[in-house]
Amino acid sequence: MLRDAEKTIGNLIDKQKVALISSVDSDGFPNTKAMLPPRVREGIKTFYFTTNTSSMRVAQYRKNQLACIYFFDRRFFRGVMLKGVMEVLEDNASKERIWQEGDTMYYSKGVTDPDYCVLRFTAESGRYYANFQSESFDI
């Protein structure tokens, strides 16, 4: 089913306007949230998102880095789940790398806003669904 996972999955991801990210709460339950798509994607292994340092999700990732991200194409009923770890990055280089014009709408103090951070997701494995079939894969 997946001849070229990187190309097939990369194309699916690039066309989506929403990413679902999951973290684990203090009781061990999964928590899922819709996010804007990743700002930067390095293949299907590494993804960079923006978020508020003060958010519940950041607190959860600081306690438990296990994470999952999911992208889906409603029109063709296909999707990909990636499992891995999420790191919270607050260094200037990471923040500047994905900063975009207009981000002051969310982070009023600009790229150095202490409430602005970067989430870096690194995938270890995944599962792709299309045409009523699923396939697991390692990254």
N, C-alpha and C positions, 0 to 999 in steps of 0.2 A: 504494500500500500504506500509506504513512504520510501520512494526511491532516493530523493534528495531532501532529507529532513530540514536541513538548514534553509534551503530555498523555499520549499513549500510552507514551512512554518513561519519563516521570516516574512514572506509575502502576506500571509494571513494577518500577522501582527501589525505590519505597517499600514494596513487598511482600516484598522479599528480606531475608534474615537474614545474608547473606554477600556481600561484595564481593571481587572478585579485582583486585589491583593489580599492575602490572608496572613494572619498572625495567630499566636496562641496566647490566650489570656492567663491570668494567674491561677484559674481553676482548671487549666488544661483544655479548655474548649477553643475550637477555631473561631476566629472573628474575621469576617470578610467585608471589604469596603471597595466601592467603585472609585477609581482614580482617573485622572487625565492619563493619556498614554505616556509611555516612557519618553523622556527627552532624548536619551541616547540609547542605542541598542548596539551591542557588539556581538554579532552573530545571534545565536539563540542561547548564549551562555550568560551574558552580563547585560543588565538593564539598569538605567538610572532614572529615578523619579524625584520630584520636588515635594516637600511637605513641610508642615510646621513642626519645629522642634518641640513645642509644647503639646503636641497631639498625643492622644491615647495610644495610637499605633506605635509611635516612636518609643514610648515607655515600654510597650510590650516587646518590641524588637530588642531593646537594651537588656531585657531579662531573658529572652529566648529568641535566638536568631532564626529558628526554623520558620520557613515561610513557603508560600505557594503563590504563584500568579497565574491568572487564567485570562485567555483572550478567546472571543467567540465571534463567529460570523453568523448572524441571525438569518441572513438571506439563504445561505446554503447549509445551515444547521451543521456547522463543523466548529471545532475548537481545539485548543491546546492548553493543557495544564502543565506547568513547570514547577518542580519542587526543588528547594535549595535553601540558601541562607540569605538573610537581609541584614545589611550593615548600615548603621547610621553614621554618615560622614559630615563633619562640620568644618573641615579644613578649607581654607580659602580657594585652593586650586580646584577642588571638587565643586564647590559652590559656583565659582566663576565659569567652569566648564559647561554647565548646563543652564546658566542664567539666560533669560530672554527678555527682550524689551517688553514692557508691560507687566513684568512680574511684581512691580511695586504695588500693583493692585492687591496682591496677597501679602507682600513683605514690604511694608511702607518705608523701611530704612534702607532698602536696596540690598545689594549682594552681601553686605556685611551685617544684615539684620540678624540678631541673635535667635529670632524665631524662624529662621530659614535654614533648612538642612537638606541633605541629599540622602536618598535611600538607594543603596546599591544592592541589587539582587543578583546572586550568582547561582545559576541553575546546575543541578547535579543529574537530574533525570526528568522525564516527562511522559505524557500520555497524549496522543493525538486521536481525535475522533472525527470521522467523515464517512459518509455513505453507509451508515448503520454498522460501522466497524471501528474498533479501538485498537491502538497499537502503542505499547510502551517502548521507550527508548532511553538510552543513557547519553549523556552529553560529555 
